[in-house]
Amino acid sequence: MLKFLKERTAPHLLESLPRLMYRLPKKHLSYEDVVSDHYKVRAGFGGEQHVDRLLKRMRWP
């Protein structure tokens, strides 16, 4: 197992952006930007977790 991998924590934006989306009216000019940013942060964090899982499964000689 790889020793250099540490436990990854979720970005703070994953918690704060949904709260902002709840508070903003759907017709607000920035609402779509907030939704888009939330999608990007969620996808990026999911990709990082996927790479972490792959690295943990690798066997080093």
URQUIHU-V197957 format. One record per run of one state. SS is the DSSP state (H for helix, E for strand, L for the rest). FROM is the first residue (numbers start at 1). LEN is the number of residues. Records with the same first field share a line. If there is no record, write none. Layout:
SS->FROM-LEN / FROM-LEN
This chain:
L->1-12 / 24-7 / 58-4
H->13-11 / 31-27
